[in-house]
Amino acid sequence: MKFRHLAVGIGMAASTLVVAMQAPANAFNFKTNYSTDFSGNDRWVNNIWLDSVEFNDEVTGEFKSISDFTLVNYVDNVTNDLWTGGNSGAASVDLGDKATLDMGNGTILTRGVEAPDSAQLSAVLSNNNLNNIIDTEDSGNFAMDLYFDQAVDNLFVWERGMNSKMDLQAIDNAGNAVGSLFALSSSSSWDYAGFNLNTQEIGGTQKVSSLGVSMADLGVEAPIAGVRVFSRGRAYRGPDWKILGSVAENQPNPESVPEPSAMLGLLAVGAIAAKRLKQA
């Protein structure tokens, strides 16, 4: 399935994103602070709410506590192995055994979705419920573009199982790849996030790992509008994941990028001018 994203809101142009050729990669560890209405093992099957993350900025040395997150509000350009039953396919929507997923349209899901569409993928990533995740089959291939509701200056990634890999690539507001592809190390080498999950796709409880991704990791200096996420078959061992971002301090001005209708008008004027020049 493939969905077209219309550039609205963030107003990010590719020219504002500069490849950071000299910048070191600064993938970082962070602490996850969460809350739940349950105790003991019941915590891991019910809704788990992200409250904040804490980390030391490796560039400035500043301690940061982030509770104001920017969430994914649109998923586009989805390519996903076809689900034909059982453990076929690739990325699916997965929930804790007793967790819920608010679709935002009055519908509350209590079951995962094996062949999700754009709206369902968006819903699972557009909240701070850590027991709403994307589950990937072990040999599955997928790619999808995640657009955030505000520009991002750090990404926070969680992976259930602590045994998988994923690739990330920054994208601008028009869906153009920018910077450089960042291949995350196996999540077995990430920090334990301090909580576990027991979701409908698995038969027991698994630990969750976490890793922070900086703009330097993605090869850009400016905040980003979105990120493209990949899993590439058996070697990646089916990442089961959630991604949120921190709100960039310097938000791009939406007025700096013409609306799509204005762009069409400019193209039309340019075409008329070119035709007149050719006829002269």
ChimeraX commands (.cxc) that place a marker at each C-alpha (Angstrom):
marker #1 position 0.00,0.00,0.00 radius 0.5
marker #1 position 1.20,3.52,-0.69 radius 0.5
marker #1 position -0.14,6.81,0.60 radius 0.5
marker #1 position 0.64,10.35,-0.54 radius 0.5
marker #1 position 1.64,12.94,2.05 radius 0.5
marker #1 position 0.63,16.56,1.47 radius 0.5
marker #1 position 3.20,18.98,2.91 radius 0.5
marker #1 position 1.48,21.00,5.63 radius 0.5
marker #1 position 2.32,22.31,9.08 radius 0.5
marker #1 position 6.04,21.97,9.66 radius 0.5
marker #1 position 7.21,23.71,6.50 radius 0.5
marker #1 position 10.62,22.08,6.17 radius 0.5
marker #1 position 12.63,22.55,2.99 radius 0.5
marker #1 position 15.45,20.29,1.92 radius 0.5
marker #1 position 17.76,23.27,1.60 radius 0.5
marker #1 position 17.57,23.84,5.35 radius 0.5
marker #1 position 18.96,20.39,6.07 radius 0.5
marker #1 position 22.73,20.23,5.76 radius 0.5
marker #1 position 24.66,17.00,5.74 radius 0.5
marker #1 position 26.89,17.03,8.81 radius 0.5
marker #1 position 29.99,15.58,7.22 radius 0.5
marker #1 position 32.21,16.59,10.13 radius 0.5
marker #1 position 29.77,15.93,12.97 radius 0.5
marker #1 position 30.33,12.84,15.11 radius 0.5
marker #1 position 27.52,10.36,15.64 radius 0.5
marker #1 position 26.01,10.83,19.08 radius 0.5
marker #1 position 23.61,7.92,19.61 radius 0.5
marker #1 position 22.92,8.14,23.31 radius 0.5
marker #1 position 21.36,6.32,26.22 radius 0.5
marker #1 position 18.39,7.71,28.11 radius 0.5
marker #1 position 16.23,6.83,31.10 radius 0.5
marker #1 position 12.53,6.07,30.55 radius 0.5
marker #1 position 10.08,7.31,33.18 radius 0.5
marker #1 position 6.63,5.76,32.86 radius 0.5
marker #1 position 3.39,5.28,34.77 radius 0.5
marker #1 position 0.74,2.57,34.88 radius 0.5
marker #1 position -2.37,1.79,36.91 radius 0.5
marker #1 position -1.18,-1.75,37.60 radius 0.5
marker #1 position 1.56,-3.52,39.56 radius 0.5
marker #1 position 3.60,-6.69,39.24 radius 0.5
marker #1 position 3.36,-8.56,35.96 radius 0.5
marker #1 position 0.01,-6.91,35.22 radius 0.5
marker #1 position 1.99,-3.79,34.30 radius 0.5
marker #1 position 3.42,-5.43,31.21 radius 0.5
marker #1 position 0.08,-6.43,29.62 radius 0.5
marker #1 position -1.79,-3.15,30.21 radius 0.5
marker #1 position -1.34,0.43,29.03 radius 0.5
marker #1 position 2.04,1.91,29.99 radius 0.5
marker #1 position 2.28,5.69,29.68 radius 0.5
marker #1 position 5.54,7.46,28.90 radius 0.5
marker #1 position 5.98,10.41,31.26 radius 0.5
marker #1 position 9.46,11.65,30.43 radius 0.5
marker #1 position 12.97,10.73,29.37 radius 0.5
marker #1 position 16.24,11.88,30.94 radius 0.5
marker #1 position 19.68,12.02,29.36 radius 0.5
marker #1 position 22.91,13.99,29.19 radius 0.5
marker #1 position 23.34,15.93,25.95 radius 0.5
marker #1 position 26.66,14.64,24.62 radius 0.5
marker #1 position 27.29,17.86,22.67 radius 0.5
marker #1 position 26.60,20.43,25.39 radius 0.5
marker #1 position 27.00,18.21,28.46 radius 0.5
marker #1 position 23.64,19.52,29.67 radius 0.5
marker #1 position 21.29,17.23,31.63 radius 0.5
marker #1 position 17.89,17.16,29.96 radius 0.5
marker #1 position 14.50,15.95,31.14 radius 0.5
marker #1 position 12.00,15.82,28.27 radius 0.5
marker #1 position 8.28,15.49,28.87 radius 0.5
marker #1 position 7.06,17.48,25.85 radius 0.5
marker #1 position 7.19,15.00,22.98 radius 0.5
marker #1 position 6.32,15.38,19.32 radius 0.5
marker #1 position 4.38,12.38,18.09 radius 0.5
marker #1 position 3.98,10.80,14.68 radius 0.5
marker #1 position 0.85,12.25,13.10 radius 0.5
marker #1 position 1.05,10.68,9.64 radius 0.5
marker #1 position 2.57,7.54,8.11 radius 0.5
marker #1 position 3.12,7.50,4.36 radius 0.5
marker #1 position 4.83,5.60,1.52 radius 0.5
marker #1 position 4.34,2.26,3.24 radius 0.5
marker #1 position 5.87,-0.82,1.64 radius 0.5
marker #1 position 5.20,-3.96,3.63 radius 0.5
marker #1 position 5.54,-7.67,2.91 radius 0.5
marker #1 position 2.12,-9.11,2.15 radius 0.5
marker #1 position 0.36,-10.78,5.07 radius 0.5
marker #1 position -1.25,-14.08,4.03 radius 0.5
marker #1 position -1.86,-15.53,7.48 radius 0.5
marker #1 position 0.19,-16.81,10.39 radius 0.5
marker #1 position 3.65,-15.28,10.70 radius 0.5
marker #1 position 3.75,-13.96,7.14 radius 0.5
marker #1 position 4.02,-10.29,6.28 radius 0.5
marker #1 position 6.21,-7.78,8.08 radius 0.5
marker #1 position 5.08,-4.77,10.15 radius 0.5
marker #1 position 1.82,-5.07,12.09 radius 0.5
marker #1 position 0.08,-3.18,14.89 radius 0.5
marker #1 position 0.64,-4.89,18.24 radius 0.5
marker #1 position -0.81,-4.19,21.69 radius 0.5
marker #1 position -0.27,-5.45,25.20 radius 0.5
marker #1 position -2.54,-8.40,25.99 radius 0.5
marker #1 position -4.91,-6.07,27.87 radius 0.5
marker #1 position -3.86,-2.73,26.36 radius 0.5
marker #1 position -6.00,-0.51,24.15 radius 0.5
marker #1 position -5.35,1.65,21.10 radius 0.5
marker #1 position -7.33,4.84,20.60 radius 0.5
marker #1 position -7.81,5.38,16.87 radius 0.5
marker #1 position -8.81,9.01,17.46 radius 0.5
marker #1 position -12.11,8.64,15.61 radius 0.5
marker #1 position -14.16,7.20,18.44 radius 0.5
marker #1 position -12.86,3.67,17.86 radius 0.5
marker #1 position -10.89,1.86,20.57 radius 0.5
marker #1 position -8.98,-1.23,19.44 radius 0.5
marker #1 position -8.32,-4.09,21.84 radius 0.5
marker #1 position -6.70,-6.35,19.23 radius 0.5
marker #1 position -3.69,-5.83,17.00 radius 0.5
marker #1 position -3.89,-5.53,13.21 radius 0.5
marker #1 position -1.88,-7.90,11.00 radius 0.5
marker #1 position -2.14,-5.94,7.73 radius 0.5
marker #1 position -2.40,-2.31,8.93 radius 0.5
marker #1 position -3.21,0.67,6.76 radius 0.5
marker #1 position -1.75,4.15,7.10 radius 0.5
marker #1 position -4.34,5.28,9.66 radius 0.5
marker #1 position -3.70,2.29,11.91 radius 0.5
marker #1 position 0.06,2.67,11.71 radius 0.5
marker #1 position -0.32,6.38,12.48 radius 0.5
marker #1 position -2.53,5.66,15.49 radius 0.5
marker #1 position -0.11,3.25,17.12 radius 0.5
marker #1 position 2.74,5.79,16.83 radius 0.5
marker #1 position 0.74,8.93,17.64 radius 0.5
marker #1 position 0.42,8.34,21.38 radius 0.5
marker #1 position 2.72,7.90,24.38 radius 0.5
marker #1 position 1.40,4.42,25.23 radius 0.5
marker #1 position 4.53,2.26,25.28 radius 0.5
marker #1 position 2.36,-0.86,24.97 radius 0.5
marker #1 position 1.22,0.22,21.48 radius 0.5
marker #1 position 4.04,-0.84,19.13 radius 0.5
marker #1 position 4.87,-1.91,15.59 radius 0.5
marker #1 position 5.67,-5.64,15.56 radius 0.5
marker #1 position 7.79,-7.03,12.70 radius 0.5
marker #1 position 7.98,-10.67,11.68 radius 0.5
marker #1 position 11.50,-12.10,11.91 radius 0.5
marker #1 position 12.13,-12.23,8.16 radius 0.5
marker #1 position 9.91,-9.28,7.25 radius 0.5
marker #1 position 10.78,-6.33,5.00 radius 0.5
marker #1 position 9.13,-2.94,5.39 radius 0.5
marker #1 position 9.78,0.76,4.82 radius 0.5
marker #1 position 7.60,3.64,5.97 radius 0.5
marker #1 position 7.82,7.41,6.29 radius 0.5
marker #1 position 6.88,8.86,9.69 radius 0.5
marker #1 position 5.94,12.57,9.84 radius 0.5
marker #1 position 5.88,14.33,13.20 radius 0.5
marker #1 position 3.43,16.99,14.33 radius 0.5
marker #1 position 6.35,19.33,15.13 radius 0.5
marker #1 position 9.98,19.42,14.00 radius 0.5
marker #1 position 12.25,17.05,15.92 radius 0.5
marker #1 position 15.77,17.43,17.29 radius 0.5
marker #1 position 16.18,14.00,18.93 radius 0.5
marker #1 position 14.54,10.62,18.40 radius 0.5
marker #1 position 13.80,8.12,21.16 radius 0.5
marker #1 position 13.54,4.49,20.04 radius 0.5
marker #1 position 12.31,1.47,22.03 radius 0.5
marker #1 position 12.63,-2.15,20.86 radius 0.5
marker #1 position 10.81,-5.07,22.50 radius 0.5
marker #1 position 12.94,-8.20,22.70 radius 0.5
marker #1 position 16.40,-6.59,22.69 radius 0.5
marker #1 position 17.51,-8.61,19.66 radius 0.5
marker #1 position 16.86,-6.67,16.42 radius 0.5
marker #1 position 18.14,-3.99,14.03 radius 0.5
marker #1 position 16.56,-1.14,12.08 radius 0.5
marker #1 position 17.69,1.57,9.68 radius 0.5
marker #1 position 16.68,5.25,9.86 radius 0.5
marker #1 position 16.90,8.06,7.28 radius 0.5
marker #1 position 15.83,11.65,7.89 radius 0.5
marker #1 position 13.22,13.04,5.48 radius 0.5
marker #1 position 12.07,16.59,4.82 radius 0.5
marker #1 position 8.47,17.74,4.77 radius 0.5
marker #1 position 8.07,16.73,1.12 radius 0.5
marker #1 position 9.29,13.18,1.75 radius 0.5
marker #1 position 12.79,13.64,0.30 radius 0.5
marker #1 position 15.57,11.65,1.94 radius 0.5
marker #1 position 18.20,13.94,3.49 radius 0.5
marker #1 position 21.38,13.42,5.45 radius 0.5
marker #1 position 22.72,9.88,5.56 radius 0.5
marker #1 position 21.29,6.46,6.29 radius 0.5
marker #1 position 21.84,5.48,9.93 radius 0.5
marker #1 position 22.00,1.74,10.62 radius 0.5
marker #1 position 21.20,1.23,14.28 radius 0.5
marker #1 position 23.26,-1.39,16.07 radius 0.5
marker #1 position 21.50,-4.51,17.31 radius 0.5
marker #1 position 19.19,-3.59,20.16 radius 0.5
marker #1 position 20.98,-6.25,22.23 radius 0.5
marker #1 position 23.67,-3.58,22.72 radius 0.5
marker #1 position 21.24,-0.82,23.74 radius 0.5
marker #1 position 20.39,-0.02,27.36 radius 0.5
marker #1 position 17.58,-1.89,29.11 radius 0.5
marker #1 position 14.71,0.64,29.23 radius 0.5
marker #1 position 13.56,-0.42,32.69 radius 0.5
marker #1 position 10.28,-2.05,31.68 radius 0.5
marker #1 position 8.99,-5.17,29.93 radius 0.5
marker #1 position 6.15,-5.88,27.52 radius 0.5
marker #1 position 3.84,-8.84,27.03 radius 0.5
marker #1 position 1.97,-8.22,23.79 radius 0.5
marker #1 position -0.47,-10.21,21.70 radius 0.5
marker #1 position 2.19,-11.26,19.16 radius 0.5
marker #1 position 4.25,-13.12,21.76 radius 0.5
marker #1 position 3.57,-15.76,24.39 radius 0.5
marker #1 position 5.33,-14.17,27.36 radius 0.5
marker #1 position 7.10,-11.11,28.72 radius 0.5
marker #1 position 10.14,-9.62,27.00 radius 0.5
marker #1 position 12.53,-6.87,28.09 radius 0.5
marker #1 position 12.57,-3.59,26.17 radius 0.5
marker #1 position 15.71,-1.73,25.13 radius 0.5
marker #1 position 16.08,1.95,24.27 radius 0.5
marker #1 position 18.40,4.20,22.27 radius 0.5
marker #1 position 18.45,7.92,21.52 radius 0.5
marker #1 position 19.27,9.15,18.01 radius 0.5
marker #1 position 20.69,12.62,17.44 radius 0.5
marker #1 position 20.67,14.76,14.33 radius 0.5
marker #1 position 24.39,14.03,13.93 radius 0.5
marker #1 position 23.56,10.32,13.68 radius 0.5
marker #1 position 21.24,11.14,10.78 radius 0.5
marker #1 position 23.81,13.38,9.07 radius 0.5
marker #1 position 21.84,16.61,9.41 radius 0.5
marker #1 position 22.25,19.80,11.40 radius 0.5
marker #1 position 18.70,21.17,11.31 radius 0.5
marker #1 position 15.69,19.62,13.05 radius 0.5
marker #1 position 13.77,17.18,10.89 radius 0.5
marker #1 position 10.16,16.83,9.76 radius 0.5
marker #1 position 10.18,13.05,9.69 radius 0.5
marker #1 position 12.11,9.82,9.47 radius 0.5
marker #1 position 12.04,6.82,7.14 radius 0.5
marker #1 position 12.26,3.47,8.95 radius 0.5
marker #1 position 13.42,0.19,7.40 radius 0.5
marker #1 position 13.62,-3.47,8.30 radius 0.5
marker #1 position 15.49,-5.60,5.75 radius 0.5
marker #1 position 14.66,-9.23,6.17 radius 0.5
marker #1 position 15.98,-12.03,8.31 radius 0.5
marker #1 position 19.28,-10.34,9.21 radius 0.5
marker #1 position 17.28,-7.64,11.05 radius 0.5
marker #1 position 15.37,-10.19,13.16 radius 0.5
marker #1 position 12.05,-8.36,13.12 radius 0.5
marker #1 position 12.30,-5.16,15.18 radius 0.5
marker #1 position 9.30,-4.52,17.46 radius 0.5
marker #1 position 9.41,-0.81,18.06 radius 0.5
marker #1 position 8.10,2.60,19.02 radius 0.5
marker #1 position 9.56,6.01,18.09 radius 0.5
marker #1 position 8.88,9.47,19.53 radius 0.5
marker #1 position 10.75,12.75,19.17 radius 0.5
marker #1 position 11.63,15.76,21.28 radius 0.5
marker #1 position 10.29,19.12,20.12 radius 0.5
marker #1 position 13.05,21.16,18.49 radius 0.5
marker #1 position 13.70,24.52,20.15 radius 0.5
marker #1 position 13.90,26.29,16.80 radius 0.5
marker #1 position 10.77,25.36,14.87 radius 0.5
marker #1 position 10.89,26.20,11.13 radius 0.5
marker #1 position 8.50,28.90,9.99 radius 0.5
marker #1 position 5.65,27.26,8.01 radius 0.5
marker #1 position 5.28,30.48,6.01 radius 0.5
marker #1 position 8.77,30.00,4.59 radius 0.5
marker #1 position 7.54,27.17,2.35 radius 0.5
marker #1 position 4.86,27.92,-0.29 radius 0.5
marker #1 position 1.57,26.06,-0.10 radius 0.5
marker #1 position 1.15,23.32,-2.74 radius 0.5
marker #1 position -1.32,25.53,-4.67 radius 0.5
marker #1 position 1.19,28.38,-4.69 radius 0.5
marker #1 position 3.90,26.03,-5.98 radius 0.5
marker #1 position 1.62,24.96,-8.82 radius 0.5
marker #1 position 1.00,28.62,-9.65 radius 0.5
marker #1 position 4.72,29.36,-9.73 radius 0.5
marker #1 position 5.33,26.37,-12.00 radius 0.5
marker #1 position 2.57,27.52,-14.35 radius 0.5
marker #1 position 4.00,31.04,-14.54 radius 0.5
marker #1 position 7.44,29.61,-15.20 radius 0.5
marker #1 position 6.12,27.42,-18.01 radius 0.5
marker #1 position 4.36,30.37,-19.68 radius 0.5
marker #1 position 7.51,32.49,-19.44 radius 0.5
marker #1 position 9.63,29.70,-20.90 radius 0.5
marker #1 position 7.19,29.28,-23.80 radius 0.5
marker #1 position 7.27,33.00,-24.57 radius 0.5
marker #1 position 11.05,33.03,-24.55 radius 0.5
marker #1 position 11.10,30.08,-26.94 radius 0.5
marker #1 position 8.69,31.85,-29.32 radius 0.5
marker #1 position 10.62,35.16,-29.26 radius 0.5
marker link #1:1,2 radius 0.2
marker link #1:2,3 radius 0.2
marker link #1:3,4 radius 0.2
marker link #1:4,5 radius 0.2
marker link #1:5,6 radius 0.2
marker link #1:6,7 radius 0.2
marker link #1:7,8 radius 0.2
marker link #1:8,9 radius 0.2
marker link #1:9,10 radius 0.2
marker link #1:10,11 radius 0.2
marker link #1:11,12 radius 0.2
marker link #1:12,13 radius 0.2
marker link #1:13,14 radius 0.2
marker link #1:14,15 radius 0.2
marker link #1:15,16 radius 0.2
marker link #1:16,17 radius 0.2
marker link #1:17,18 radius 0.2
marker link #1:18,19 radius 0.2
marker link #1:19,20 radius 0.2
marker link #1:20,21 radius 0.2
marker link #1:21,22 radius 0.2
marker link #1:22,23 radius 0.2
marker link #1:23,24 radius 0.2
marker link #1:24,25 radius 0.2
marker link #1:25,26 radius 0.2
marker link #1:26,27 radius 0.2
marker link #1:27,28 radius 0.2
marker link #1:28,29 radius 0.2
marker link #1:29,30 radius 0.2
marker link #1:30,31 radius 0.2
marker link #1:31,32 radius 0.2
marker link #1:32,33 radius 0.2
marker link #1:33,34 radius 0.2
marker link #1:34,35 radius 0.2
marker link #1:35,36 radius 0.2
marker link #1:36,37 radius 0.2
marker link #1:37,38 radius 0.2
marker link #1:38,39 radius 0.2
marker link #1:39,40 radius 0.2
marker link #1:40,41 radius 0.2
marker link #1:41,42 radius 0.2
marker link #1:42,43 radius 0.2
marker link #1:43,44 radius 0.2
marker link #1:44,45 radius 0.2
marker link #1:45,46 radius 0.2
marker link #1:46,47 radius 0.2
marker link #1:47,48 radius 0.2
marker link #1:48,49 radius 0.2
marker link #1:49,50 radius 0.2
marker link #1:50,51 radius 0.2
marker link #1:51,52 radius 0.2
marker link #1:52,53 radius 0.2
marker link #1:53,54 radius 0.2
marker link #1:54,55 radius 0.2
marker link #1:55,56 radius 0.2
marker link #1:56,57 radius 0.2
marker link #1:57,58 radius 0.2
marker link #1:58,59 radius 0.2
marker link #1:59,60 radius 0.2
marker link #1:60,61 radius 0.2
marker link #1:61,62 radius 0.2
marker link #1:62,63 radius 0.2
marker link #1:63,64 radius 0.2
marker link #1:64,65 radius 0.2
marker link #1:65,66 radius 0.2
marker link #1:66,67 radius 0.2
marker link #1:67,68 radius 0.2
marker link #1:68,69 radius 0.2
marker link #1:69,70 radius 0.2
marker link #1:70,71 radius 0.2
marker link #1:71,72 radius 0.2
marker link #1:72,73 radius 0.2
marker link #1:73,74 radius 0.2
marker link #1:74,75 radius 0.2
marker link #1:75,76 radius 0.2
marker link #1:76,77 radius 0.2
marker link #1:77,78 radius 0.2
marker link #1:78,79 radius 0.2
marker link #1:79,80 radius 0.2
marker link #1:80,81 radius 0.2
marker link #1:81,82 radius 0.2
marker link #1:82,83 radius 0.2
marker link #1:83,84 radius 0.2
marker link #1:84,85 radius 0.2
marker link #1:85,86 radius 0.2
marker link #1:86,87 radius 0.2
marker link #1:87,88 radius 0.2
marker link #1:88,89 radius 0.2
marker link #1:89,90 radius 0.2
marker link #1:90,91 radius 0.2
marker link #1:91,92 radius 0.2
marker link #1:92,93 radius 0.2
marker link #1:93,94 radius 0.2
marker link #1:94,95 radius 0.2
marker link #1:95,96 radius 0.2
marker link #1:96,97 radius 0.2
marker link #1:97,98 radius 0.2
marker link #1:98,99 radius 0.2
marker link #1:99,100 radius 0.2
marker link #1:100,101 radius 0.2
marker link #1:101,102 radius 0.2
marker link #1:102,103 radius 0.2
marker link #1:103,104 radius 0.2
marker link #1:104,105 radius 0.2
marker link #1:105,106 radius 0.2
marker link #1:106,107 radius 0.2
marker link #1:107,108 radius 0.2
marker link #1:108,109 radius 0.2
marker link #1:109,110 radius 0.2
marker link #1:110,111 radius 0.2
marker link #1:111,112 radius 0.2
marker link #1:112,113 radius 0.2
marker link #1:113,114 radius 0.2
marker link #1:114,115 radius 0.2
marker link #1:115,116 radius 0.2
marker link #1:116,117 radius 0.2
marker link #1:117,118 radius 0.2
marker link #1:118,119 radius 0.2
marker link #1:119,120 radius 0.2
marker link #1:120,121 radius 0.2
marker link #1:121,122 radius 0.2
marker link #1:122,123 radius 0.2
marker link #1:123,124 radius 0.2
marker link #1:124,125 radius 0.2
marker link #1:125,126 radius 0.2
marker link #1:126,127 radius 0.2
marker link #1:127,128 radius 0.2
marker link #1:128,129 radius 0.2
marker link #1:129,130 radius 0.2
marker link #1:130,131 radius 0.2
marker link #1:131,132 radius 0.2
marker link #1:132,133 radius 0.2
marker link #1:133,134 radius 0.2
marker link #1:134,135 radius 0.2
marker link #1:135,136 radius 0.2
marker link #1:136,137 radius 0.2
marker link #1:137,138 radius 0.2
marker link #1:138,139 radius 0.2
marker link #1:139,140 radius 0.2
marker link #1:140,141 radius 0.2
marker link #1:141,142 radius 0.2
marker link #1:142,143 radius 0.2
marker link #1:143,144 radius 0.2
marker link #1:144,145 radius 0.2
marker link #1:145,146 radius 0.2
marker link #1:146,147 radius 0.2
marker link #1:147,148 radius 0.2
marker link #1:148,149 radius 0.2
marker link #1:149,150 radius 0.2
marker link #1:150,151 radius 0.2
marker link #1:151,152 radius 0.2
marker link #1:152,153 radius 0.2
marker link #1:153,154 radius 0.2
marker link #1:154,155 radius 0.2
marker link #1:155,156 radius 0.2
marker link #1:156,157 radius 0.2
marker link #1:157,158 radius 0.2
marker link #1:158,159 radius 0.2
marker link #1:159,160 radius 0.2
marker link #1:160,161 radius 0.2
marker link #1:161,162 radius 0.2
marker link #1:162,163 radius 0.2
marker link #1:163,164 radius 0.2
marker link #1:164,165 radius 0.2
marker link #1:165,166 radius 0.2
marker link #1:166,167 radius 0.2
marker link #1:167,168 radius 0.2
marker link #1:168,169 radius 0.2
marker link #1:169,170 radius 0.2
marker link #1:170,171 radius 0.2
marker link #1:171,172 radius 0.2
marker link #1:172,173 radius 0.2
marker link #1:173,174 radius 0.2
marker link #1:174,175 radius 0.2
marker link #1:175,176 radius 0.2
marker link #1:176,177 radius 0.2
marker link #1:177,178 radius 0.2
marker link #1:178,179 radius 0.2
marker link #1:179,180 radius 0.2
marker link #1:180,181 radius 0.2
marker link #1:181,182 radius 0.2
marker link #1:182,183 radius 0.2
marker link #1:183,184 radius 0.2
marker link #1:184,185 radius 0.2
marker link #1:185,186 radius 0.2
marker link #1:186,187 radius 0.2
marker link #1:187,188 radius 0.2
marker link #1:188,189 radius 0.2
marker link #1:189,190 radius 0.2
marker link #1:190,191 radius 0.2
marker link #1:191,192 radius 0.2
marker link #1:192,193 radius 0.2
marker link #1:193,194 radius 0.2
marker link #1:194,195 radius 0.2
marker link #1:195,196 radius 0.2
marker link #1:196,197 radius 0.2
marker link #1:197,198 radius 0.2
marker link #1:198,199 radius 0.2
marker link #1:199,200 radius 0.2
marker link #1:200,201 radius 0.2
marker link #1:201,202 radius 0.2
marker link #1:202,203 radius 0.2
marker link #1:203,204 radius 0.2
marker link #1:204,205 radius 0.2
marker link #1:205,206 radius 0.2
marker link #1:206,207 radius 0.2
marker link #1:207,208 radius 0.2
marker link #1:208,209 radius 0.2
marker link #1:209,210 radius 0.2
marker link #1:210,211 radius 0.2
marker link #1:211,212 radius 0.2
marker link #1:212,213 radius 0.2
marker link #1:213,214 radius 0.2
marker link #1:214,215 radius 0.2
marker link #1:215,216 radius 0.2
marker link #1:216,217 radius 0.2
marker link #1:217,218 radius 0.2
marker link #1:218,219 radius 0.2
marker link #1:219,220 radius 0.2
marker link #1:220,221 radius 0.2
marker link #1:221,222 radius 0.2
marker link #1:222,223 radius 0.2
marker link #1:223,224 radius 0.2
marker link #1:224,225 radius 0.2
marker link #1:225,226 radius 0.2
marker link #1:226,227 radius 0.2
marker link #1:227,228 radius 0.2
marker link #1:228,229 radius 0.2
marker link #1:229,230 radius 0.2
marker link #1:230,231 radius 0.2
marker link #1:231,232 radius 0.2
marker link #1:232,233 radius 0.2
marker link #1:233,234 radius 0.2
marker link #1:234,235 radius 0.2
marker link #1:235,236 radius 0.2
marker link #1:236,237 radius 0.2
marker link #1:237,238 radius 0.2
marker link #1:238,239 radius 0.2
marker link #1:239,240 radius 0.2
marker link #1:240,241 radius 0.2
marker link #1:241,242 radius 0.2
marker link #1:242,243 radius 0.2
marker link #1:243,244 radius 0.2
marker link #1:244,245 radius 0.2
marker link #1:245,246 radius 0.2
marker link #1:246,247 radius 0.2
marker link #1:247,248 radius 0.2
marker link #1:248,249 radius 0.2
marker link #1:249,250 radius 0.2
marker link #1:250,251 radius 0.2
marker link #1:251,252 radius 0.2
marker link #1:252,253 radius 0.2
marker link #1:253,254 radius 0.2
marker link #1:254,255 radius 0.2
marker link #1:255,256 radius 0.2
marker link #1:256,257 radius 0.2
marker link #1:257,258 radius 0.2
marker link #1:258,259 radius 0.2
marker link #1:259,260 radius 0.2
marker link #1:260,261 radius 0.2
marker link #1:261,262 radius 0.2
marker link #1:262,263 radius 0.2
marker link #1:263,264 radius 0.2
marker link #1:264,265 radius 0.2
marker link #1:265,266 radius 0.2
marker link #1:266,267 radius 0.2
marker link #1:267,268 radius 0.2
marker link #1:268,269 radius 0.2
marker link #1:269,270 radius 0.2
marker link #1:270,271 radius 0.2
marker link #1:271,272 radius 0.2
marker link #1:272,273 radius 0.2
marker link #1:273,274 radius 0.2
marker link #1:274,275 radius 0.2
marker link #1:275,276 radius 0.2
marker link #1:276,277 radius 0.2
marker link #1:277,278 radius 0.2
marker link #1:278,279 radius 0.2
marker link #1:279,280 radius 0.2
view
